[in-house]
Amino acid sequence: MIEPALRHTGVPYYTQWGSPAWVRDIVERQCDPCDDPHWRRSGFADPERYRFWAKRLCGLTCLESALDYWRIGHPPRAALLDAALRHGVYRLRDDGGVDGLIYRPFAEWAGAAFGIEVDVLPQVSLEEIAARLAADTLAIVSVSPEIRYPERPNQRQGGHLILLHGRDREGAWFHNPSGVAPHQADVYLPFATMARFYAGRGMTLTFGAR
C-alpha cells in the first residue's frame, strides 16, 4: 500500500554531462560532450576520459544529488568515480566496456564514505520502493534510459538509474540524469507509465533525521 503523499523539495538536479541544456544535443544529435563549455565542472580534465565515463555515471550523479541535498561533503564526480572504481562499483571489461553500477559494492562504499545507509532491493515493485521514501530517505531505481520519452513505446527495461524523491498514491517524482526537458528534473509520472521502463530493482538511501 502506498502511504500518503511525500515529496522532498529542493533536491539538487544534476545531469551526468556538463549542463542540462546540452543533454538533448548529446543524446539526440550525438554532439561531442566536450563542446559543452561546462564539461569540466564535474572534475574531469581529460576529454577522452570524460567522453567515456560521463554517459555511464547516472548512478554517481544521483548520489551527488542526494549528498548535496543532505549537505554531506564529497569530492567532485571525477574523484567519486576514482573511489568507486577502487571499491569495485564499476568493473572494466576486456572488451572495453564497463560492468556497473554494481549495487552491493556501491552500498558498502557509500555507507562507509558518507555515513548513509544504502538498502539494496534486488526484487521490489516500484510501488513498494516508492513507499519506502521518508523524511530521511530517497531511492535510486533502475529504468530504461528511454524513460526520457515516456510518451513513446520502449524496447527494454533497466540500464539506467534515476533518483526518486517523492510519491503519492498514483505515481512518483524523480530526477533523470540523462533526461531532456520536460522530463528532466522533478518529473512526475504515474506508476503505470514508469513500470514499462522499470527493471524491478533499486536501492534506498537514508541519512539519519534531518
N, C-alpha and C positions, 0 to 999 in steps of 0.2 A: 504494500500500500504506500502511495506517495504521501508524504507529510504535507502540511500546509506550505504555501509558497515561501521560499527563502532565496534571496538574491544578494550576493556580495556586490557592492558598488565601488567604483574606483579601483578595480583591479587593473593594473597597467597592461596595455596591449603592446606586444612586440611582434614583428614579423621575423621569420627566420632569415630574411635578407636584410639589406641595409635600411630600407624605409618602406612603409606601407604603400606609398603611391607607386612604387616600382614593381609591385608583385604582379600586376596584370601583364606588364610588358615582359617580365621574366617567364611566367608560366604559359602565357598565351602566344607570345611572339618570339620566344626563345632569345630575348635580348641578353647580352652579356651582363651578368650581375654586377660586374665591376664598372659598368657605365654609370651606375647609381653613385653619385658623389659621396654618399654616406656609407659605402660598403665597409669602411674601416671602423665604423663606430662600435662594432662588437669585438674589437680587439685583434682582428686579423691584420697581418701585414703582407703576407704572401698572396698575390692574386690567385694562383693556381690552387693553393690550399683552401682559400675561401670558396672558389668555384666548386671544388669537390665536396666540401663539407656543408655549406650553407643549406643546400637543398635537403640535407639529411638531419638537420638539427631542430626539428619540430619539438621533440621532447625536451631538450635543454631550453628551448625558448619558452615553453610552458613553465618549466621550473623557474626560470628567471622572472617571469611574471609573478609567480607565487611568492618567491623570495622577496621581491621588491614590495609586493603588497603587504607582507608581514614585516617589512623593514629589517630583513636579515641580510647582513653584509655578504658580498660574494665578489669574486673576480669577474672580469669581462668574459663573454661567452667563449672566446677562443681558449682562455685559460680553463674554463669549466670543461671544455672538450678535452684538453690535455689530461685533466684529473679523471674524467670519465674513462678515457682510454686506459689509463693506468689501472683502473679498477674493473676492467672487463665489461663496461657498459656497452661499448661498441667493439666489434672484432673485425679486423681487416681480413678479407678472404684472399686466397691465392689468385682468384680470377680478377682481382682489382675492385671487387665490390665490398660491401660492408654488411655485417650482421648487427642488428641493433635498432633501436634501443632495447637492451635486454633487461627485463623488469627487475629481477631479484638482485643482480649486482647494482642496478640503479638504486633500489631501495636501501641496500646496505650502505652504499656510498653517500647518498643524500642524507640519510639519517645521521651517520657519523660526522659528516662535514658541516651540516647546517642545523642539526637538532630538531629535525622534523620526523614525524612518524609516517612511514610510507607502507600502506597495506596493499599488497598485491592481490588482485582479484582476477584469476585466470578464466573463470567461468561465472559470469554475472550478467543479469539483464540490465539494460540501460536504465529502466525504472528503478531497479534496486540500487545501482551505484549512485544515481541522482538522489535517491532518498537518504544516502549517507552524507550528503552535503550538510554542513552545520556551521555554526558561527566561527569555528576554528578549522574547518575542513573544506578543501577544494578537491577536484578529481581530474585526472588525466585519463582519457579513453581513446581506444584505437578505432579509427574510422578510415574509410577510403578518402584520399585527397579529393575525390570527386564531389565531396560534400560542399566544396566551394560553389557548386552549381546545383543546389538542391532541387531545382525545378526540372532537371534533366534526368533521364534514366542513367543508372550507374552500372558498371561492369564488374565491380568487385567490392569486397568489404575488408577493412583494415589496411595497414601500410602507412598510416599517418596518425599523428597524435594531436588532440585538441584539449583545451583546458575548460572544464565545466566549472562555472561559478554561480549558478543559480538554477532553480527549478520551481515549477508549480505542478499542478496535477496533470497537466496536459503535455508539458514539454520542458525544455532546458535552455538556459543561456550559456553561451560559450565564446571563447576566443579561438580563432583559427589562425595559426601562424603562417599558413600559406593561402589564406583566404583573399578573395577580391571583393571589393565593395559591390553590393551592400552586405555581403556575407563574410565579414572580416572580423570586426570587433563587436562584442556584445550582441552576438547573433542569437536570435530566439527561433527555435524550430520545434514543432511537435515531435513527441517520441515516435509516432508512426512514420514520420519522414526520416528522422535520424536513424531508425532501425535498419533502413535499407543499406546504410553505409557502415553500420556498427559491426565490429568483429567479435563482440561478446566478451571483451576483456578490458581491464583498466586498472587504475590504482587510485587510492585516496591519499591525499597529503594533509597532515594535521600538524598544526603548530600551536599547542597549548591554548590557554584562554587569552584572547586578545583584549 
